[in-house]
Amino acid sequence: MIQFLLNDTLVTEQAIDPNLTVLNYLRGKQRRSGVKEGCASGDCGTCTVTLGSVVDGKLMYETANSCLTLVSTLQGKQLITVEDLRQGEQLHSVQQAMVEHHGSQCGYCTPGFVMSLFTLQKNSGGWDRRQAELALAGNLCRCTGYRPIMDAARQACEQPACDSFSQRQETILQRLQALKNAEMQVIALGDNRCFIPKTLAQLAEVYQAHPQAKLLAGGTDLSLQITQHYRTLPTLIALEQVEALKSCQLDGKVIELGAGASLTRCYQFLAQHIPAFSEMLQRFASLQIRNQGTLGGNIGNASPIGDAPPMLLALNASLVLQRGDRLRTLPLEDFFLGYRQTALEAGEFIQAVRIPLVTTSPEFAAWKVSKRLDDDISAVFGAFNLQIEQGRVVQARIAFGGMAAIPQRAHACEAALQGEPFTPHTLERACAALAEDFQPLSDFRASAAYRLQVAKNLLRRFYYRHTGELTIMEVSRYVS
């Protein structure tokens, strides 16, 4: 059984298919047609809803793609759709702003934009164009163009009105806290079931009992098997309620990131410790995906084009793995065995990611090359962790995504740099060595030759940034 608030109405569900997405649940069972299906893959934002949850004793609102969010995620949360925004006989201030600035034409994408604007308004302290761009990057409009929508965003942030959500905030907070419980929950329909553990011990026990189960950690990748490939996942274990998996902390000289920490949470935490890592997470898909997707999920799916693994490889990260009561630590480099293959044993899961700060260079840099700046998948991702003392490379850890069947370090390139003076001659030897490390494939994102050339150019970019011979200025795409 799961319980959640649909706006301010308590909903209890037990006989429900855990493969059901929130999108289909809303449209099919709750008859809420404001939420739309556009892509069923989390790319267009038409299905955006807002989820309210209790974080550190406060009510926090986040956007989510309902097309990828499975119903088990709703446990203990508040689900808000566009139908809930109307304030009596008046439109909500974000809806009114869209009307006044002509932010809608055909209207199909409009409910998703409105929900992203509503969440932006709740989380902002005023107008910030960059924050608005990030908030709306996961919403696509094919009619209007974005200028009137950005104008509406500005008005919504500059002129927020006290609404029913602000008035009921403390009441909703208390009601959500009352839904918390320590018992493992189960939802099922027919042969399909989902376990919802609350502790690491419960998770370890149920996963050992059902090692064939799929772990649902955010689900932004796993849910595609349901929405795109039309498969049924008979046994799921949802990790959302295991708070111990969400912890991010600095323990001495080691950063420990819980495998269940959302990418948004990792972005916020790493901003003060490894800024370059944090900055690159802003280009990971869209805000809706970052709010749901987890660091452990991005590693565990073993995709060769995941954005986090190359950075973690360059940072000498290791994984804490748990199976039953047994814990083991494994270097991330030994985790990836082949395309979508890992070293995880049956019933074993990623508990945490550890990054030793002692091997993290203050010059650590990472760059993503993709066809679009926002909400796109990497063609090549490069991460560079070089320690340079008195003009000589004393340590080199370089990793790439999109260049092989797995995220992979560039060992020959590193060897060409190690112990050598960091000069143009050494740089070109290291670039040539990349051809020994990688024989990339050609696909619809990029050709093999392009990928290899880009990898070399990213290394050159690191060199010229280090020497100061090249200054790259980031120019705003819009004029405020």
N, C-alpha and C positions, 0 to 999 in steps of 0.2 A: 504494500500500500504506500502511496505517496500523497502528500498534502502540500498545497501551495495556495497562494492568493491570486485569483484572476482579478486584477485591480484590487478591489476591497472585498471580494467574495471568496470565502473559503471553499476550495475544491478538493475532494478526496477521490482518488482513482486507485483501483486495485486490479480489476480485470481489464487490463489494457496492454496492447502489444508493445513491448519495449523497443521495437523497430520503428514505431510511429514517430514521425518528426513533429515538432511543435507546430510547424506550418500546417500540416495535414490535420493535426488535432484541432487547431483553431478553426479551420475552414470546415472540417467534416463534422466534428462533435459540438463545437461551441457556436457554429454558424457565424463566425466572424470573417466576413469576406474582404475586410479592409486590407488584410495581409495578403500579398500576391506572390505567386511563383513566377520567377523570371528565368532563372538558370538552373536551379536545383544544385548548385555547386558553390554557393557563397561568393559569387563574383559580382552580382549586380546590385545587391542591397534592397531589392524590391520587397523582400520578405522581412525586413528589419523590424524587430520588436525591442522593447526595453525590459531588462530584468533587474529587479531590485533585490539586494541581498544584504545581510548584516556582516560588516567587516570591521573588526576592532570596535564593536559596540555602536557602530554608526550605520545608517542606511545608505548604501551606495548603489547608484544606477549605472548600468552598462548596456550598450547595444549588443545585439546578437543576431546572427542569421538564423531565422527560425527554420529554414529549409535544411540546415545541417544539425540543428539542435534536437536531440532525442528527448522524449518526454521525461525520462528519469532525471534529467538535469533540473527540472522544475522543483524538485523536492526542497521545501523550506524557503522558496523564493516568491517574489511578487512578479507576476507577468502583466505587462501593460501593452496594449495595442492601441492603434489610432482611434478606435471606437471609444476609448476611455478618456480621451483628452478634452472633449467638449465640456465647457464650464456652464452648466445650466443651459440657458438660451444663447450663450455666447460661444464663439470659437475660442480655443486656447490661443494664447499670444503668439505661439510659433505658427499655428495655422493662419491666424490673422495676418502675420507678416508675409507668409507665402501668397496670400490673396492680394495684399496691397502692393507687393512687388512683382506680381504676375509670374510667380515661380512655377506655374503648372500649365501644361497644354493638354496633352491627351490624358494625363492624370494617373496613368498606370504606375509610375514610379513614385508618385507623390506621397503616398502613405509611408513608404520607407524613408524618404527624405525628412518627412515631418517627425518621425520617431528619432532619427539621428539628430535633428535640430532640438527636439525636446530634451534629449539626453545631454547634448552639448550645453544647453541653457542651464540644466540642473548642475552641471559640473564646472561651469565657468564662473569666474568672478568678474566678468566683463568681456568686452570684445577683444579677441586676439585672432588675427587672420590666419596665422599658421595653425592654431588649434582648430579653427573651423575647417581648414583644408584637410587636416588629418581626420576630423570627425566625419567628413563627407566623402572622403576618398573611396570608400567602399560602396557608394551609391551612384549609379549611372543613370543619366537622363539622355534620351535620344531625340528630344523635341526642343526643349526650351533653351538649352545652353545654361552655363553655370553662373553667369553674372547676376541675373535676378535672384537666383537661389542664394548666392553669397550675400546679396543685399538683404535678403530675408534673414539670413543667419546673423548679420550684423545687428539688425533691428531687434531680433529675439534676444541677443546677448546684452545689448545696450538698454533695452526697455523690458526687462523681465517683470511680469505681473505676478502678484501673489495668487497662487492657484490652489485647487483642492488638494493637490499632492503635498504642497508645503504645509497646509493646514493639518493634514492627517499624518504627517511624517512620524511623529512620536507614537501614535496609535499603531501604524503599520509596523514600525520597528518592534514594538512589544509583541504584536501578533506573530511576526516572523520568528522572534526569539522563542515564543511558546511552541513553535513547531519543531524545534530542535529536540532530538532524542538520541540516546546512545546505542540503540538496538539496530542491528543490520536489517534493512528493509528489502523486500522482494516485490517486484511487480511481474505479472505473467499473464499470458493469454495463449491457450492451446499449448503447443510445445515450446513456445518462446518465453524466456524469462530473463530478468535482469536483477542481479544482486547489487545492493547499495550498502557497502560496508562503511563504517564510521571511523575505524581505527586501523593502524597498520597490522595489528594482530588479527583482526577480522579479515582484512584483505588477504594476508598471507594464508590464512586457514582456508578461505573459500577458493582461492586460486589453486592451492594444492589439491583440493577436492575436485576442481573443475579446470584442469590445465588446458583444456581445449577452448575455454572461454576467450572471448575477445575483450581486452581491456579498453574501456571507454574513458579516455583522458582528454576531454574537450570534444573529440569526435569530428573535428573539422576535416580530417582526412578519412577516418574510418567510415563516417556516414556516407561518403561517396559510393561505397559498396552498395548501399541501400538505394540512394537517390539516382545514381548514374548507371550502376550495373544491375539494379533490380534484384539484388541478392537478399536473402533473409539470414540474419545472424541469430541462431537459436539460443545462444547463451552469452550474455554480456555481464561484465562486472564494471559498474560505474565508479570512478574514483573521485568524483566531485566532492563528496562529503568527508573525505579523509583529510582533515585539516593538517595533519603532520606532513603531508606531501606538498603543502603549499608554502612552507617556511623558507625564507631567504635570510641568510645571516652571514656575518663576518666572524669567523672563529679563529682568532689569532691572525695568522698569515694565510688563511684559507677561506675562500668564499664558498659557501655551500648553498646551492639552489635546489629546493625541493622539486622533484620530478613533476609534481602536480601544480606547480606555480604557473599561472598564466603568463603568456608572453608580455602582456601589459604589466603585470607585477614585476617580471624580470627587468623590463625596460626601466621602470621606476627605481628599482633597487640598484641596478648596475650604473645608473647615471652618475652616482657619486664614487664609484669604484673603478669601473672600466668604461669610460664615456664612449669610446669608439664602438664598443659592443652594443651599448644602449642605443646609440644613434642609428645603427644598422637595423635594429629591431623595429624602428619606425617605418622601415620600408618592407617589413614582413607583411605581405598581403594587405588587409584592411584592418581598421580598428575593430570591426565586428569579429573578425577572425582572431585577432590578437587577444581580445577579451576572453575568448573561449579556448583557443589552442594553448597547449602546454609545452613547456620545454622538454619534458620527458617524452611526450608524444612525438615531437619533432625529431627526436633522436631515435626513439623506438621503432618508428615506421621505416627507418633505414633507407630513406629516399636519397638518391645521389645528388639531388638538387635542393635539399633542405638548407636553409640559411644558417641555422645555429651550429651544426656540426663542424664546418670548416673553421669557424672562430674558436670553438672549444678545442679542436685538434691543435690549432696553433698556440693555444694557451696552456697546453699540457694537461688538459682536464682528465679526470678519472670519474668512474661511475660507482656508486654504492648500490649493489644489487642484493635483493633479499629473496630468499626462498624458504618458506616456513620460518624457523627461528634463526636460520643461518644467514649471515651477512658476508659478502666478499666485495673487495674493491678491485676494479678492473680498469686499466688504462683505456681511455676511449678509443685509442688507435687499434686496440685488440678486439673491440666490440663489433665492428663491421666485418663480416666474413665474405660477403658477396652481395649481388643485387638483391635488396630487400631481405637479406639474411644477416642474423646477428648471433652473438655468442650466448644469448639467453637460454637457460635451461627450461624444461617444462615446469610451469608453476613459479617461475622466477620473474621478478619485475624490477624496474629501475626505481630506487628509492630517492636518490639524490645525485647531484652533479657537483663535483669539487674542483675548484680552480685555485692552484697555488699562486699567490700573488708574488712570491719570490722569483718566479720565472716569467712574470708578466712585464714586458718592456713598457716604459712610459710612452714609447713611440708606436705601440701596437695600433695597427690600422686594418680596416677591412672595407672592401668595396664590392658592390653588387652591380652586375651588368645585366640589364633586361630591356625589353622593348619599350615598356612604359616605366615611368618613375614610380608610380604608385600601383599597388594592388596587382603585382605581376610576379611571375616565377623567374628565377635566375636562369640566364644562359650560362653565365660563369660567375662564381663567387670566389673571391680571393681574400685570404687572411694572412697578415704578416706580423710576426712577433720576433723582431731582431734586437739583440742587445749589442750596441756599438760603443766601444770605448777607445778613445784616442784615435778615431778613424779606422778602427779595425773591428770586424764582426767577431764577437766572442761567443755568440749564441744565435742560431737561426732555426726558427720553426715556421714553416710556410705550409699552408694547406689550401686546397681548392675544392669547390663543389662544381658539378656539371662537367667535370673533365674525365671521369671514370665511372665505373659501375657503383662505386661507393665514394663518400667523402674521403679524401686521401691527402696525406702529406706528400710534399715534393722533396723526397730524400736526396736525389741527385742534385737538385738545385741548392738545397741546404748545404750539401758537402762542398759545392763550388764556392760557397760564401764563407763557410766556417773557417775562422782563423785568418782570413784574407783581408787586406785593406779594402775599404768600401770605395772603390774607384770605378770609373766607367768601364775599364777593362774587366774587372771582376764582375760587374753587373752584366756585361754581355756574355761572359762565360756562364753565368748563372741562368740567363735567359735561354741560352742554347741547351743547357742541361734539362730544361723543362720538357724537351722532346724525348728525353730518356724516361722521364717520370710518367708521361701521359701520352696516350694515343686515343684522343677523344673521338666520339662518334658524331656523325652528322644526323641531325633531325630537323623538325620543323622550326625549332627555336634558333638554331645556328649550325653552321657547317663545322667540320673538324678543324679546318684550317683557320677559320675565324676564331674558334675557341682557343686554339693554341696561341694565336697572335694576341688575343685579348689577355691571356694569362701573362705573356711576356710584357705587355704594355702596363699591366697593373703593377708588376714588379718594378718596372722603370718609373712608374708614378711614385711608388714608395721611395725610390732612390732620390728622385728630384725633389720630393717633399722634404726628405731628410737634409739634403744639401742646401735647400732654400733657393735652388736655381729655377724652380717652377712654383709659382703661386697660383693655386686654383681658387677662384672666387665663386661662391655660390650666389647666383643672381635669382631673386624672387621671380616666380613665374607670373605674378600678378602685381599690379600697382595698387597699393592701398588707397 
